[in-house]
Amino acid sequence: MFWGTDITKMPCSWRQCVTMFTEELPWLPERDKELIMGQAVCAWWGWSSSSTAEDRP
């Protein structure tokens, strides 16, 4: 599963969209959040992921 949005259709800011998903779903394991929020699509395309959760603000 990959996360994405058409921000032009959303009634909130980009940060609110991301925060809702990453901080407001306590039942979703952190590893799954990392995969959904970018690592899975990077692996699917064969892109290297140079940042980790510790690197992000």
N, C-alpha and C positions, 0 to 999 in steps of 0.2 A: 504494500500500500504506500502511495506517495501522497504527501500533503501539497495542496496548492489552492490558489483562489484567483478569481478574476476580481481584483481589488476595486475595479471601477463599478462593480455591482454591489459592493458591501456597504452597509450603513455605518461602518466603523473604520478606524484607522488600521493600517497594516500591523502595527504593534499590537493592537487589541485582538486582531485575528490570530496572530501567532501566540500571544499570551493566553488567550482562551484555550487554545489547544495544548500548549506545553505546561501550563500551570493550573488549569482548572479541571483536569481529568486525573484525579489521584489514583484511580483504579488501573490506569495504563502504566505498565512498567517503564522505567527510564530507558532501558535498552530499546524497547519498542518505539518510544518517542524519538530517539535518535535516528532509528532506521526510517521512520515515517517522515521526519523533518529534513531528510537529505541524504543520509548514508546509503539508503537502499537505491535511490535513483542514481547516485554516483557509482555504486557497484554495478547497476544495470547497464549504464553507459560506459563503464570501464574507466571512469575518471578517478583520479586520486583525491582523497579527502585529506587535506592538510591540517584541518582543525579538528579538535576534539571538544567535548563538552567543557573541559577545563579551560579551553582557550576562549570560549565565548563569554560575553558579559552576562 
